[in-house]
Amino acid sequence: MRLNTNKVHDFVSEEKIFSNRDAASKYVKALYEKTGKGNDFLGWVQLPSAIDEKEISAIEDVASFFKNNKTEIVVVVGIGGSYLGSKATLEALSDNFWQMKNSNCPKVVFAGQNISEDYLYELLELLDTHSYGIVVISKSGTTTEPAVAFRLLKAHLETKIGKTAARESIVAITDKQRGALRTLATQEGYRTFVIPDDVGGRYSVLTPVGLLPIAIAGFDIRQLLQGAQDMQKATGPDIPFEENLAAIYAATRYELYKAGKTAEILCGYHPKLLYVTEWWKQLYGESEGKENKGIFPAGVTLTADLHSMGQYIQEGLRNIFETVISVERTAHKIRIPEDPANLDTLNFLSGKRIDEVNKMAELGTMLAHVDGGVPNIRIEIPAINEYNLGNLFYFFEIACGISGYLLGVNPFDQPGVEAYKKNMFALLDKPGYEEESKKVKARI
Ligand code: PA5
């Protein structure tokens, strides 16, 4: 992976970025030595090198169980950090049309990431006619969206195949000891995996939370971990600032923020990266958006969004910068055919690879946006595969920790996510919320 910040220097100088050298290095050390804010949630820092063979094999065994049983669908139930890491990985690594193609592994679908009645109805309707298993993921065990979805799915599966067989086909990933899901899993005798106490949801992609769904879908979790491990080595406390890509990325976006660039748009030129952006948005949004501070993380998929958001990026409010994930090699090759009529006047492209056109769109867009006042950071990865995703995930995580510390916030809590829950429970007349209920209903 490479980081290119050349197209930022017209907006903030390299000198300014490098003036964060000491602070950024200090914060990398603080992450490793657990001396900064939120230091009880730093288990993810050493995760890639600390995960043991026993755990990896146990994950692979469960994946083999579903594959050998010819389970057609595995429903992964979770939301936020218990969903986005695996969703991002599966979208990135799967065939674009996987839902319509055959595979020798179960098809992984998600639930519990919304409260849409139609979504759940249509899912249950699909499950009526397919064999399926469930992986339910919740650290707390009480998050409303996945808990509601799991109630429905558990009841459906038990009715369909009987309680005993259902127990065999349900796997729970949750806290080691506490919480409603741990209690239920113990009562029912589900197979379980642990979300470590010191790893928060949005930093959990390299725990069983991310690894199990990825393995079930047939992807190589060892390569993913290897990529993360190599990035851990490349961004550790012994690496000088000048060579530490994560520290440079954090310092660059911090200087851009101070210069008034308060929104960062993550851009991908492959639709498969859409959910990597969603994962990244949660990581940075929940980690930095607090105390009335923080860069607003947004995302676009290009070139599609050049025909919608492109106008705003080119000429709208100048408070934005872009970070482009640039992919060097595609998995497949297609050339554009010659057309004798040439009505679309595109014969100058005949014989060129589709990816060459995509790359020129990428470069042309970068220059146009920079000319329009939008600084551009480029993250270059060789290809979309397990190893490079592991690289990328760990890079963004460690950079997020450094970024949060540069900003002066605790990047590992999320106090703001409780406010909506309080109102929702009051509106739904949850016992204990009687007073809140009166107040909130009076405001509607
Ligand atoms: O990053 C986080 O901590 C959150 O997004 C949580 O992952 C999310 O709210 C789901 O929580 P839980 O796993 O407890 O159901």
Boltz pocket constraint, residues with backbone or C-beta under 6 A from the ligand:
constraints:
  - pocket:
      binder: B
      contacts: [[A, 79], [A, 80], [A, 81], [A, 82], [A, 137], [A, 138], [A, 139], [A, 140], [A, 141], [A, 142], [A, 143], [A, 146], [A, 200], [A, 201], [A, 202], [A, 203], [A, 286], [A, 414]]
      max_distance: 6.0
